[in-house]
Amino acid sequence: MNLPINFPMFMSMSLNSWSDALSQWVPFGVPLGLVVVAAIPLVFIALYALTYGVYGERKISAFMQDRLGPMEVGFWGLLQTLADILKLLQKEDIVNRDADKFLFVVGPGILFVGAFLAFAVLPFGPEFIGADLNVGLFYAIGIVALEVVGILAAGWGSNNKWALYGAIRSVAQIVSYEIPAAIAILCGAMMAGTLSMQQFSVLQQGEYGFLHFFLFQNPIAWLPFIIYFIASLAETNRAPFDIPEAESELVAGYFTEYSGMKFAVIFLAEYGSMFMVSAIISIVFLGGWNSPLPNIGTFTLNDWTTGPVWGVFWIASKGFFFIFIQMWLRWTLPRLRVDQLMYLCWKVLTPFAFLAFVLTAVWEIYMK
Amino acid sequence: MSEYFRNIASGVTTILTGMGITLRHFFNAVRRKGDAGIDENAYFGQVDGLVTLQYPREAVPTPQNARYRLYNDIDDCIGCGQCVRACPIECITMETIKVTKDDLEVCGKTSGGQQKRFWVPVFDIDIAKCMTCGICVSVCPTECLVHTPVSDFSEFDRDNMLYHFGNLTELEAEAKRKKLAEEKKVAAAQKADGSTEK
């Protein structure tokens, strides 16, 4: 057992100490610690998708439409998602006859792996990060875009007109929205001067809480913030940019032909990338795992709410807050037409992203 | 160019307005929408709140005079067969046996005081066919055939939709039939005797 005795639980704030300690835990020559490091985000995605993702979204949508939502399975329908999962597990794994069997099977896998790989660079707190890459942010936005491959494989492999339409729309949309999203994120990177996700959070630390967040450090930061949020909606295929799965025209878009566990995996990937983009936006602009509460005189709220466990709490609640806004928008806005989608990307978001980029650069060089 | 910015501005304001509306509904989901009917003044005031009714546990009360499931109070039925004739889709089946003179007392009277002259061994309503037009109810002279406010009477077996209201068992009905036949025979014999005497 190489597990260090002085495992820093709630005491220190040395960066990445939990994940470093875990990764060095190699009992009997088996790198079990690395497995645990990888398992933590996986369990997190599964739990959050099961509870907040599916159940929460159904409840939120129901309340916004004056309905009750799931009420029958368990108290307030709390066991509804478990029942759904049990149903999906029992379903026959259908691969339709004329499908491209390899692509059909591999599509959901790529989707999920793409969504899950991004969690490698997500700091779950000051003490825990899968891999503290110096190009973490670049890696994250790059790996989220890997989903395109999975979507295209799923849509093409299904050999179904709706699936193919959905896949092509999705690819066009994600590739287009990468540009404003990346430029907006670049504004954040300029403010930080680094691409490491941990360094982003460290730079936004301070006794005034939220005032140290990049969103409030710069008079133009709200513009890339909003641009990235809109573009992230499009990248995760959420409404109002859900034209790839547009139920009313394309049945279910690129996953029309999927059922059972493959369908569940696609769903999990969608919720995984929803949390990932929410986490990215909260790390770049809203301080990641830093507490937003300021120190006021003797009430050192910031000091009280800072620590490894608090960090997990803050980053999870910031992510969930943005997911709530994503759901809120989904149940408010109708779907955009394809041409409106492209108009918004190329004629509105991209020019404004460039403008924000230049203004941020000017601010960083001359004003700061 | 100014139209471009106007579009953006109107896009932002309309999105915010819409989000305000959905958020208001979201927070109002803690209470129920009132149950004022359309004839009440409060009807148009109840915009927010949950509208879902969890049906098997709660239901909108059915109106007093509404037409739902048919019920025949067989003790009041005189077996006149008007409902059978009135029914447009022939969902009522009725069989009657005339009451013999000595049984009139046993058969009794309706609650309205009318002497019943027929046994009704079979009074079947195929409620699956019934379209609740209510013509049978309106022609019923003793008002024994009525609509009840029961609106949910679905069944797993179609045969259960055939409602039996007859008040005699098969054996009883057979006995009554025999009795009637004997009485007729006696009457016919008396008639024959009378005609020969004259």
Interface residues (C-beta under 8 A of the other chain):
Chain A: I60 A62 F63 M64 Q65 D66 R67 L68 M71 W328 L329 W331 T332 L333 K347 V348
Chain B: Y4 I8 I15 G18 M19 I21 T22 L23 H25 F26 N28 A29 K33 D48 G49 L50 V51 T52 Q54
